Amino acid sequence: MLKSIPVVADHSLCEVHILRCPKLKRVTCLDRDPCPPSLKYFSIDDDSWESLEWNHPNAKDAVESVRRRW
């Protein structure tokens, strides 16, 4: 049961794909503004997207710009 994705070396993070992780609460490496400039795709299903919690007030909007739905 995945509940968070910790900080990783995000300077080369290009893609994140998340499918069927409704208990996922945080993607720490993306919870900032701006999101990593190397990030081109963030694929996530709607249920997992809705379960995410954000600390940074602009992070969700920043990630939304590269979000692709499953």
N, C-alpha and C positions, 0 to 999 in steps of 0.2 A: 504494500500500500504506500504509494508515493505521496508525501505531503509537502515537500519542498525540493527545489533544485537550488543547490548552494551556488555561491560565487565561483566562477571559473575564470580562466584567462579569456576574457571577453573581447580582447582586441582583435582576435581572429574568428570570432563566432559569426558564422554566415547564415546558418539555418537552425531552427529549433522546431521539432515536430512533436506534438503531444496529442495522444488519442486515448480517450476513455480513462481519464484520471480525475474523476469528480471530487476526490478528496484533496487534490493538489491545491494548496493555498498560496504558495509563493514561488516565483521564479526570480530569485534574488538578483541575479546578474542583469535582469531587465528592469528591475524596480528602481529606475532613475531616469532623469531627463537630461540630455537626450539618451535614447537607447543606443547601444553600441553602433557606431557608424558602419561597421562591417556587416551588421545584420540585414539580410535581404528578405528573408522569409521567416515568418512565425506562423506555423500551421497548428491549429488547435480546434477541437470540436467545441460546439456551443456550450455544452454542459460544463466542460472543463474550464472554458473561458469565464463563465459566470461564477465559478467557484473561486477564482483568483482574488486575492486581497492585495491591495497596493498601499505602500507606505508613502511613496512620493506622489504628490498631487497631480503631476503631469505625466507620470509614467504610462498609465493605461492608454492615454491618447497617443503618446509617442509610439507605443508598440502596436496600437491599432492601425497605424499607417502602413505597417508591413505585414499585418495579419492576413492569413489566408484560411478560409474555413474548410474543414474536412467534409 
